[in-house]
Amino acid sequence: MIYGLPERLRGLRKKCGISQREAAKRVGIAPTTISGYERGERTPDVLTVLKFSYVYNCSVDYLLGKSRENDSHIYIDITELSEEQRKVIDELVKVMKQ
């Protein structure tokens, strides 16, 4: 078991306002598996931890206890956007950071 992982998973799921069933659907595992992770009876593999980070919009470091705070970074998949669309997003982010 990874220290603190069950509490982090449960807390993030509740913060997102989703049920264990919905979390399981989004991660692609059984609801009983989610329950096992949240009770500390099971430990997710690396790929599942990565999936949780996408579902709960947090870093893997936070889930694994390496970071004490959940970062507020937003990760957006832009792989299917054109180069022009990517430049627009990049410029928008630069303006918003000012």
C-alpha positions in Angstrom: 0.0 0.0 0.0 1.1 3.5 -0.8 0.9 5.7 2.4 -2.0 8.2 2.1 -3.2 7.0 -1.3 -6.6 5.6 -0.1 -7.4 8.9 1.5 -6.3 11.0 -1.4 -8.3 8.9 -3.9 -11.4 9.0 -1.7 -11.0 12.8 -1.1 -10.5 13.6 -4.8 -13.4 11.5 -5.9 -15.7 13.3 -3.4 -14.3 16.7 -4.4 -15.2 15.8 -8.0 -18.7 14.9 -6.8 -18.7 11.4 -8.5 -19.6 8.0 -7.2 -17.3 5.0 -7.0 -19.2 3.6 -9.9 -18.6 6.7 -12.1 -14.9 6.8 -11.1 -14.6 3.2 -12.0 -16.2 3.8 -15.4 -13.9 6.7 -16.1 -10.8 4.8 -15.1 -11.9 1.6 -16.8 -12.0 -0.7 -13.8 -14.7 -2.4 -11.6 -16.4 -0.4 -8.8 -15.3 -3.0 -6.3 -11.7 -2.3 -7.3 -12.2 1.4 -6.6 -13.6 0.5 -3.2 -10.5 -1.7 -2.5 -8.2 1.2 -3.4 -10.0 3.6 -1.2 -10.0 1.2 1.8 -6.3 0.4 1.3 -6.9 -3.2 0.6 -5.5 -3.0 -3.0 -2.8 -0.9 -4.6 -3.2 0.3 -8.2 -0.6 -0.3 -10.8 1.3 2.6 -12.5 -1.1 2.9 -15.4 -4.1 3.0 -13.1 -2.5 5.8 -11.0 -1.9 7.7 -14.2 -5.5 7.3 -15.2 -6.6 8.5 -11.8 -4.5 11.6 -12.3 -6.4 12.4 -15.5 -9.8 11.7 -14.0 -9.2 13.8 -10.9 -7.0 16.4 -12.6 -4.1 16.1 -10.3 -0.5 15.1 -10.5 0.8 11.6 -10.0 3.2 13.1 -7.5 0.2 14.2 -5.4 -1.4 10.8 -5.6 1.8 9.0 -4.6 2.4 11.4 -1.7 5.5 13.0 -3.2 3.7 16.4 -3.2 1.7 17.4 -0.2 -0.6 19.7 -2.2 -2.7 19.0 -5.2 -1.4 21.2 -7.9 -3.9 23.3 -9.9 -2.4 22.7 -13.3 -4.8 21.9 -16.1 -3.7 19.4 -18.7 -5.3 19.6 -22.1 -4.8 17.1 -24.9 -4.0 19.2 -27.9 -2.6 16.5 -30.1 -5.4 16.6 -32.6 -5.3 20.4 -33.0 -3.6 22.2 -35.9 -0.4 24.1 -35.5 -2.3 27.4 -35.8 -4.8 26.3 -33.0 -1.8 25.3 -30.8 -0.3 28.8 -31.3 -3.6 30.5 -30.3 -3.8 28.4 -27.1 -0.1 29.2 -26.3 -0.7 32.9 -26.8 -3.9 32.8 -24.7 -2.0 31.1 -21.8 0.8 33.7 -22.0 -1.7 36.6 -21.8 -3.5 35.0 -18.9 -0.3 34.5 -16.9 0.5 38.3 -17.1 
